[in-house]
Amino acid sequence: MDQTEGTRLRTSLAPWLTMRDGARAVEFYKAAFGAREGYRLEDPGGGVVVKLSVESAEFWVSTGSGGEGAESVGCGTVRMILTVADPDAMFSRALAAGAVEVFPVGEAYGWRLGRLADPFGLHWEIGRPLGG
């Protein structure tokens, strides 16, 4: 019997964010987005691998080896889009946790959306489609 026959496996895509200080990043995402830990692995050298979720959205954060991390490649390589029911509240929470506003929450192109940069150089668009 196929392993997925008894249970429905849901196809998903979860970004993996590699940071120079993964543990610090995890704490930021908990404070900024109310992220919850679903899995955590720590190594004796201080590195971590953590699966986080914000409501039903999942992503992973780990400590990079040899100084690699989002900070070393800059924000031009990836932009995260976090779709939530109340983008204004989530945006404010992230700013209070230490994110920097790139552009404020507003309405354009059928979305209520704002963009911020986290302390690690990644850009997050936080929003929701209008009329839905």
C-alpha positions in Angstrom: 0.0 0.0 0.0 1.2 3.5 -0.9 2.0 5.6 2.2 -0.3 8.3 1.0 -3.4 6.0 0.5 -4.4 5.9 4.2 -3.8 9.7 4.7 -4.2 12.5 2.3 -0.8 14.1 1.7 -1.3 17.8 0.9 1.2 19.3 -1.6 2.9 22.3 -0.2 5.9 24.5 -0.7 7.7 25.8 2.4 10.6 28.2 2.1 13.8 27.5 4.0 15.5 30.6 5.3 19.2 30.2 6.1 20.5 32.9 8.5 23.8 33.6 10.2 22.0 33.6 13.5 19.1 31.2 13.1 18.1 31.2 16.8 17.8 35.0 16.7 15.8 34.9 13.5 13.3 32.4 15.0 12.7 34.7 18.0 12.2 37.6 15.6 9.6 35.7 13.6 7.8 34.6 16.8 7.6 38.2 17.9 6.8 39.8 14.5 4.4 37.3 13.1 3.2 35.2 16.1 5.0 32.2 14.5 4.8 28.9 16.3 7.4 26.2 16.4 6.5 22.8 15.0 9.9 21.2 15.0 13.3 22.2 16.5 16.7 20.6 16.2 19.7 22.2 17.9 23.4 21.4 17.5 26.0 21.7 20.2 27.6 24.6 18.3 24.5 26.8 18.6 23.0 26.1 15.2 19.3 25.4 14.8 16.8 24.0 12.3 13.3 25.1 13.1 9.9 24.6 11.3 7.7 27.6 12.0 4.1 28.3 11.1 2.0 31.4 11.0 -1.6 30.1 11.0 -1.5 27.5 8.2 1.6 29.0 6.4 4.8 27.1 7.1 8.5 27.9 6.6 11.8 26.8 8.0 14.7 28.7 9.5 18.2 27.4 10.1 21.7 28.6 11.0 24.0 28.8 8.0 27.5 27.3 8.1 30.6 29.4 7.3 28.8 32.7 7.5 26.2 32.0 4.9 22.8 33.5 5.3 20.2 35.8 3.9 22.3 38.7 5.0 25.1 37.6 2.6 23.0 37.5 -0.5 20.7 40.5 0.1 17.0 40.9 -0.3 17.1 40.9 -4.1 17.0 37.2 -4.4 13.7 36.4 -2.7 10.7 38.2 -1.4 8.3 36.5 1.0 4.5 37.0 0.7 2.5 36.5 3.9 -1.2 36.5 3.2 -3.3 37.1 6.4 -6.8 38.2 7.3 -5.6 41.5 9.0 -2.5 42.8 7.2 -2.5 46.1 9.1 -2.3 44.3 12.5 0.4 41.9 11.3 2.4 44.7 9.7 2.3 46.8 12.9 3.3 43.8 15.0 6.3 43.2 12.8 7.4 46.9 12.9 7.2 46.7 16.7 9.4 43.6 16.7 12.1 45.4 14.8 11.2 45.3 11.1 11.7 48.4 8.9 8.9 49.7 6.7 9.7 49.6 2.9 6.2 50.9 2.0 3.1 51.2 4.2 0.0 49.1 4.0 -2.3 50.4 1.3 -4.6 49.3 -1.5 -3.4 48.7 -5.1 -3.7 46.1 -7.8 -6.5 44.3 -6.0 -4.6 43.8 -2.7 -4.3 45.5 0.7 -0.6 45.2 1.1 2.5 46.6 2.7 6.2 45.7 2.5 8.8 45.6 5.3 12.4 44.4 5.7 13.2 42.1 8.5 16.5 42.5 10.5 18.1 39.9 8.3 17.6 41.7 5.0 14.6 39.7 3.7 11.6 41.6 2.4 8.1 40.5 3.4 4.9 41.6 1.7 2.1 41.3 4.1 -1.4 41.5 2.7 -4.7 40.0 1.5 -6.7 40.2 -1.7 -9.5 42.7 -1.7 -13.1 41.7 -2.1 -12.6 38.2 -0.8 
